[in-house]
Amino acid sequence: ISKYETYLLTSPYYIYYILYFLKRNTNSQFRILTDISCSDFPERVNRFEINYHLLSIKYNTRLNVKTYLDEITNIESIHS
């Protein structure tokens, strides 16, 4: 938790499973993906930071799921 925001950091290999769980679980219900953003930090080894901004209407909660990638690693789509 940082400045009233909640962050979840994960490996790019598990991003699909984590987002699926957060959407389907009855205790979270993050059913709305409000935004996906990517930032490039060339000085880092894993230079790309991808942020998924989620919203749970039922619990009035926001969550930011982050992952980091390099130029070679692929990331799985969150939509089939």
Secondary structure, DSSP 8 states (H G I E B T S, - for coil): -BTTB-EEE--GGGHHHHHHHHHH-TTT---EEEEEEEEE-TTSSS-EEEEEEEEETTTTEEEEEEEEE-SS-----S--
